[in-house]
Amino acid sequence: MTSLVTREAPDFTAKAVLADNAIQEDFRLSALRGKYAVLFFYPLDFTFVCPSEIIAFDRKLDDFKQRNCEVIGCSVDSHFTHIAWKNTKLEDGGIGMVRFPLVADLTKTIAREYGVLVDDEVALRGLFLIDKDGVVRHALVNDLPLGRNVDEALRVLDALQFSEEHGEVCPANWRAGEDAMVPTAEGVASYLAKHSS
């Protein structure tokens, strides 16, 4: 798998189910330019780990939007299956009226272009952070049984936006409000001396 990080995110036009269950026939990733985007793939509707992730993203959606970031889910299911899953009660394995688009990738073209299609069947749990210019800045791919951490996606988004604004780099485990590093030998030495304990 070739990493997409630092490259332009593969554009696509596909059917998507929107927050109100309307079907957008021509949802286009590049229409989000000027905003950040988290595009995440999940294997299938009506499965087990997937609803926990989708609901977790929905619960944090306002946090993403406050950071000028759109969230988009994508699987190899049809838009009709997405609607059926949204219309299924949580206690019956549904996801309810999640507020971000769910893209239908029935041809598996999008998953293939992002390098997350496994055995030509379903998508691995890929997550791609795309900047305002449409460039992939972070990618994470989990195997099917391993759910993602939505707070970590927010942390990486914060780090990217901080670095863009301040020109500093964010060390291991950095969180918003903490010290960052000036990207020089002296800056790194200063940071490490201050945080060595």
C-alpha positions as CSV (number, residue, x, y, z in Angstrom):
1,M,0.0,0.0,0.0
2,T,1.4,3.4,-1.0
3,S,0.7,6.1,1.5
4,L,-1.5,9.0,0.4
5,V,0.0,11.3,3.1
6,T,1.3,14.5,1.5
7,R,-0.6,13.8,-1.7
8,E,-3.9,15.2,-3.0
9,A,-6.8,13.1,-1.7
10,P,-8.4,11.1,-4.5
11,D,-11.5,12.9,-5.5
12,F,-14.8,11.1,-6.0
13,T,-18.4,11.7,-6.9
14,A,-20.9,9.3,-5.4
15,K,-24.3,8.9,-3.9
16,A,-24.5,9.9,-0.2
17,V,-27.1,9.8,2.5
18,L,-27.3,13.2,4.2
19,A,-28.3,14.0,7.8
20,D,-32.0,14.3,6.9
21,N,-31.8,11.0,4.9
22,A,-32.0,12.9,1.6
23,I,-29.9,11.2,-1.1
24,Q,-27.3,13.4,-2.7
25,E,-26.7,11.9,-6.1
26,D,-23.4,13.7,-6.7
27,F,-21.6,14.1,-3.4
28,R,-18.2,15.3,-4.3
29,L,-15.2,15.3,-1.9
30,S,-13.5,18.3,-3.7
31,A,-16.6,20.4,-3.0
32,L,-15.3,20.6,0.6
33,R,-12.2,22.5,-0.3
34,G,-11.6,25.4,2.1
35,K,-12.6,23.1,5.0
36,Y,-10.8,20.2,6.7
37,A,-12.3,16.8,6.2
38,V,-12.1,13.5,8.1
39,L,-13.0,10.7,5.6
40,F,-13.4,7.4,7.3
41,F,-14.1,4.0,5.8
42,Y,-15.8,1.1,7.6
43,P,-16.5,-2.4,6.5
44,L,-20.3,-2.8,6.3
45,D,-23.6,-1.5,7.5
46,F,-25.5,-3.7,10.1
47,T,-22.3,-5.0,11.6
48,F,-20.8,-4.8,15.1
49,V,-17.8,-2.5,15.6
50,C,-19.0,-0.1,12.9
51,P,-22.0,1.4,14.7
52,S,-19.9,2.1,17.7
53,E,-17.5,4.2,15.6
54,I,-20.2,5.9,13.6
55,I,-22.1,6.9,16.7
56,A,-18.9,8.1,18.4
57,F,-18.1,10.3,15.4
58,D,-21.7,11.7,15.5
59,R,-21.4,12.5,19.2
60,K,-18.2,14.5,18.6
61,L,-19.5,16.1,15.3
62,D,-19.9,19.5,16.9
63,D,-16.3,19.4,18.0
64,F,-15.1,18.7,14.4
65,K,-17.4,21.4,13.0
66,Q,-16.0,24.0,15.5
67,R,-12.6,23.2,13.9
68,N,-14.0,23.8,10.4
69,C,-13.9,20.1,9.7
70,E,-16.5,17.9,7.9
71,V,-16.8,14.2,8.7
72,I,-17.7,11.7,6.0
73,G,-18.3,8.0,6.4
74,C,-18.0,5.5,3.6
75,S,-18.6,1.8,3.1
76,V,-19.2,-0.5,0.2
77,D,-23.0,-0.6,0.9
78,S,-25.6,1.1,-1.2
79,H,-27.3,4.3,-0.2
80,F,-30.5,2.3,0.4
81,T,-28.8,0.2,2.9
82,H,-27.4,3.3,4.6
83,I,-30.9,4.7,4.9
84,A,-32.3,1.4,6.3
85,W,-29.5,1.3,8.9
86,K,-30.1,4.9,9.9
87,N,-33.8,4.1,10.3
88,T,-33.1,1.1,12.5
89,K,-33.3,1.8,16.3
90,L,-30.0,1.7,18.2
91,E,-31.3,-1.1,20.4
92,D,-31.9,-3.1,17.2
93,G,-28.3,-2.5,15.9
94,G,-29.1,0.7,14.0
95,I,-27.2,4.0,14.1
96,G,-30.1,6.5,14.2
97,M,-30.1,9.8,12.4
98,V,-26.3,10.5,12.3
99,R,-25.6,14.0,11.1
100,F,-22.8,13.5,8.6
101,P,-22.9,12.0,5.1
102,L,-22.6,8.3,4.5
103,V,-21.2,7.7,1.1
104,A,-22.2,4.6,-0.9
105,D,-19.2,2.9,-2.6
106,L,-21.0,0.0,-4.1
107,T,-18.4,-0.4,-6.9
108,K,-15.6,-0.3,-4.3
109,T,-13.8,2.2,-6.4
110,I,-13.3,4.8,-3.6
111,A,-12.0,2.2,-1.1
112,R,-9.7,0.9,-3.8
113,E,-8.3,4.4,-4.6
114,Y,-7.6,5.0,-0.9
115,G,-5.9,1.6,-0.6
116,V,-8.2,0.2,2.1
117,L,-10.1,-2.4,0.1
118,V,-9.3,-5.9,1.5
119,D,-9.8,-9.1,-0.5
120,D,-11.9,-7.1,-3.0
121,E,-14.8,-7.3,-0.6
122,V,-14.9,-4.6,2.2
123,A,-12.9,-1.6,3.4
124,L,-10.6,-1.8,6.3
125,R,-11.1,0.9,8.9
126,G,-9.2,3.7,7.1
127,L,-9.2,7.2,8.3
128,F,-7.9,10.2,6.3
129,L,-7.4,13.7,7.6
130,I,-7.6,16.1,4.6
131,D,-6.5,19.7,4.8
132,K,-8.3,22.8,3.3
133,D,-6.3,22.4,0.1
134,G,-7.4,18.8,-0.4
135,V,-4.1,17.2,0.7
136,V,-4.0,14.1,2.9
137,R,-2.1,15.0,6.1
138,H,-2.8,12.0,8.2
139,A,-3.8,8.4,7.5
140,L,-4.7,5.5,9.9
141,V,-5.7,2.0,8.8
142,N,-7.0,-0.5,11.3
143,D,-7.8,-4.2,10.7
144,L,-11.5,-5.1,10.8
145,P,-11.8,-6.0,14.5
146,L,-10.1,-2.8,15.8
147,G,-12.2,0.2,16.4
148,R,-10.8,3.7,16.2
149,N,-10.4,6.5,18.8
150,V,-12.4,9.5,17.8
151,D,-10.6,11.7,20.4
152,E,-7.3,10.8,18.7
153,A,-8.7,12.1,15.3
154,L,-9.6,15.4,17.0
155,R,-6.1,15.5,18.6
156,V,-4.4,15.1,15.3
157,L,-6.7,17.7,13.7
158,D,-5.7,20.1,16.6
159,A,-2.1,19.4,16.0
160,L,-2.3,20.1,12.3
161,Q,-4.2,23.3,12.8
162,F,-1.7,24.5,15.5
163,S,1.3,23.7,13.3
164,E,-0.3,25.5,10.3
165,E,-1.0,28.6,12.5
166,H,2.1,28.8,14.5
167,G,4.8,27.1,12.4
168,E,5.8,24.9,15.3
169,V,5.7,21.1,15.4
170,C,3.8,18.9,17.8
171,P,5.7,16.3,19.9
172,A,4.5,12.9,21.0
173,N,1.1,12.9,22.9
174,W,0.7,16.7,22.3
175,R,-2.7,18.1,23.1
176,A,-4.2,21.6,22.5
177,G,-2.9,24.1,25.0
178,E,0.4,22.3,25.6
179,D,3.9,23.4,24.5
180,A,5.0,22.6,21.0
181,M,8.5,22.7,19.5
182,V,10.3,25.1,17.2
183,P,11.5,23.0,14.3
184,T,15.2,23.6,14.9
185,A,17.9,21.7,16.8
186,E,17.8,24.4,19.5
187,G,14.0,24.3,19.7
188,V,14.0,20.5,20.1
189,A,16.7,20.6,22.7
190,S,14.9,23.3,24.6
191,Y,11.6,21.4,24.6
192,L,13.3,18.1,25.7
193,A,15.1,19.8,28.5
194,K,11.9,21.4,29.8
195,H,9.9,18.1,29.5
196,S,12.5,15.5,30.3
197,S,10.9,14.3,33.6
